[in-house]
Amino acid sequence: MTTLILIETISLLIRPLALGVRLTANLVAGHLLLQLISMATFAIISSLPAIALLTSLTLLLLTLLEFAVALIQAFVFTLLLTLYLQENS
């Protein structure tokens, strides 16, 4: 009986932690992609300005996408955390 209580308590404590790790990983992946593309753009700007302009446009679109992903991730994190907390009260 006490083992079951211990396992359930650990499960309840790990859920928000797992949500935080997922949120962090998704946001870091997007920021890493933006960093890599911007570094590539700066590296080719002097030799291939037309392609650098194209990658800059791609970077702008990815920034907008990253903003949308961040909003969705924050919404999902808040929703799941609220559901987990309501489940245990």
Short mmCIF file of the C-alpha atoms (twelve columns), coordinates in Angstrom:
data_MODEL
# 
_entry.id   MODEL 
# 
loop_
_atom_site.group_PDB 
_atom_site.id 
_atom_site.type_symbol 
_atom_site.label_atom_id 
_atom_site.label_alt_id 
_atom_site.label_comp_id 
_atom_site.label_asym_id 
_atom_site.label_seq_id 
_atom_site.Cartn_x 
_atom_site.Cartn_y 
_atom_site.Cartn_z 
_atom_site.pdbx_PDB_model_num 
ATOM 1  C CA . MET A 1  0.000  0.000  0.000   1 
ATOM 2  C CA . THR A 2  2.725  2.498  0.909   1 
ATOM 3  C CA . THR A 3  4.663  1.541  -2.216  1 
ATOM 4  C CA . LEU A 4  1.661  2.439  -4.335  1 
ATOM 5  C CA . ILE A 5  1.372  5.826  -2.590  1 
ATOM 6  C CA . LEU A 6  5.072  6.486  -3.151  1 
ATOM 7  C CA . ILE A 7  4.880  5.566  -6.858  1 
ATOM 8  C CA . GLU A 8  1.768  7.722  -7.374  1 
ATOM 9  C CA . THR A 9  3.381  10.680 -5.590  1 
ATOM 10 C CA . ILE A 10 6.512  10.432 -7.736  1 
ATOM 11 C CA . SER A 11 4.342  10.190 -10.861 1 
ATOM 12 C CA . LEU A 12 2.448  13.344 -9.895  1 
ATOM 13 C CA . LEU A 13 5.657  15.276 -9.249  1 
ATOM 14 C CA . ILE A 14 7.314  14.207 -12.495 1 
ATOM 15 C CA . ARG A 15 4.479  15.295 -14.808 1 
ATOM 16 C CA . PRO A 16 5.072  19.088 -14.533 1 
ATOM 17 C CA . LEU A 17 8.821  18.489 -14.744 1 
ATOM 18 C CA . ALA A 18 8.389  16.498 -17.956 1 
ATOM 19 C CA . LEU A 19 6.180  19.278 -19.349 1 
ATOM 20 C CA . GLY A 20 8.870  21.836 -18.563 1 
ATOM 21 C CA . VAL A 21 11.568 19.741 -20.220 1 
ATOM 22 C CA . ARG A 22 9.412  19.335 -23.348 1 
ATOM 23 C CA . LEU A 23 8.681  23.045 -23.511 1 
ATOM 24 C CA . THR A 24 12.348 23.928 -23.068 1 
ATOM 25 C CA . ALA A 25 13.498 21.441 -25.712 1 
ATOM 26 C CA . ASN A 26 11.019 22.749 -28.280 1 
ATOM 27 C CA . LEU A 27 11.972 26.371 -27.696 1 
ATOM 28 C CA . VAL A 28 15.711 25.676 -27.686 1 
ATOM 29 C CA . ALA A 29 15.445 23.720 -30.945 1 
ATOM 30 C CA . GLY A 30 13.766 26.666 -32.653 1 
ATOM 31 C CA . HIS A 31 16.307 29.144 -31.326 1 
ATOM 32 C CA . LEU A 32 19.163 26.898 -32.430 1 
ATOM 33 C CA . LEU A 33 17.750 26.726 -35.953 1 
ATOM 34 C CA . LEU A 34 17.456 30.524 -36.072 1 
ATOM 35 C CA . GLN A 35 21.038 30.892 -34.830 1 
ATOM 36 C CA . LEU A 36 22.426 28.489 -37.431 1 
ATOM 37 C CA . ILE A 37 20.607 30.156 -40.320 1 
ATOM 38 C CA . SER A 38 21.639 33.645 -39.213 1 
ATOM 39 C CA . MET A 39 25.282 32.572 -38.922 1 
ATOM 40 C CA . ALA A 40 25.117 31.105 -42.431 1 
ATOM 41 C CA . THR A 41 23.561 34.317 -43.737 1 
ATOM 42 C CA . PHE A 42 26.322 36.460 -42.253 1 
ATOM 43 C CA . ALA A 43 28.967 34.088 -43.637 1 
ATOM 44 C CA . ILE A 44 27.718 34.339 -47.239 1 
ATOM 45 C CA . ILE A 45 26.598 37.971 -47.315 1 
ATOM 46 C CA . SER A 46 29.793 39.245 -48.941 1 
ATOM 47 C CA . SER A 47 30.233 36.479 -51.494 1 
ATOM 48 C CA . LEU A 48 26.604 35.712 -52.457 1 
ATOM 49 C CA . PRO A 49 24.381 38.708 -51.622 1 
ATOM 50 C CA . ALA A 50 21.334 37.418 -53.540 1 
ATOM 51 C CA . ILE A 51 21.330 34.126 -51.651 1 
ATOM 52 C CA . ALA A 52 21.965 35.988 -48.384 1 
ATOM 53 C CA . LEU A 53 18.860 38.067 -49.067 1 
ATOM 54 C CA . LEU A 54 16.862 34.897 -49.707 1 
ATOM 55 C CA . THR A 55 18.103 33.307 -46.482 1 
ATOM 56 C CA . SER A 56 17.297 36.537 -44.617 1 
ATOM 57 C CA . LEU A 57 13.730 36.287 -45.853 1 
ATOM 58 C CA . THR A 58 13.651 32.651 -44.757 1 
ATOM 59 C CA . LEU A 59 14.992 33.743 -41.381 1 
ATOM 60 C CA . LEU A 60 12.197 36.293 -41.030 1 
ATOM 61 C CA . LEU A 61 9.560  33.670 -41.829 1 
ATOM 62 C CA . LEU A 62 11.123 31.225 -39.379 1 
ATOM 63 C CA . THR A 63 11.101 33.908 -36.700 1 
ATOM 64 C CA . LEU A 64 7.364  34.341 -37.177 1 
ATOM 65 C CA . LEU A 65 6.923  30.577 -37.062 1 
ATOM 66 C CA . GLU A 66 9.028  30.382 -33.894 1 
ATOM 67 C CA . PHE A 67 6.845  33.036 -32.267 1 
ATOM 68 C CA . ALA A 68 3.705  31.053 -33.131 1 
ATOM 69 C CA . VAL A 69 5.256  27.832 -31.813 1 
ATOM 70 C CA . ALA A 70 6.198  29.575 -28.559 1 
ATOM 71 C CA . LEU A 71 2.618  30.753 -28.078 1 
ATOM 72 C CA . ILE A 72 1.225  27.292 -28.783 1 
ATOM 73 C CA . GLN A 73 3.754  25.635 -26.461 1 
ATOM 74 C CA . ALA A 74 2.915  28.056 -23.650 1 
ATOM 75 C CA . PHE A 75 -0.798 27.382 -24.137 1 
ATOM 76 C CA . VAL A 76 -0.319 23.596 -24.124 1 
ATOM 77 C CA . PHE A 77 1.951  23.774 -21.064 1 
ATOM 78 C CA . THR A 78 -0.591 25.866 -19.147 1 
ATOM 79 C CA . LEU A 79 -3.507 23.689 -20.214 1 
ATOM 80 C CA . LEU A 80 -1.831 20.400 -19.280 1 
ATOM 81 C CA . LEU A 81 -0.525 21.759 -15.991 1 
ATOM 82 C CA . THR A 82 -4.016 22.978 -15.101 1 
ATOM 83 C CA . LEU A 83 -5.517 19.607 -15.979 1 
ATOM 84 C CA . TYR A 84 -2.910 17.769 -13.911 1 
ATOM 85 C CA . LEU A 85 -3.507 20.032 -10.933 1 
ATOM 86 C CA . GLN A 86 -7.310 19.670 -11.181 1 
ATOM 87 C CA . GLU A 87 -6.915 15.907 -11.340 1 
ATOM 88 C CA . ASN A 88 -5.212 15.905 -7.931  1 
ATOM 89 C CA . SER A 89 -7.342 18.365 -6.013  1 
# 
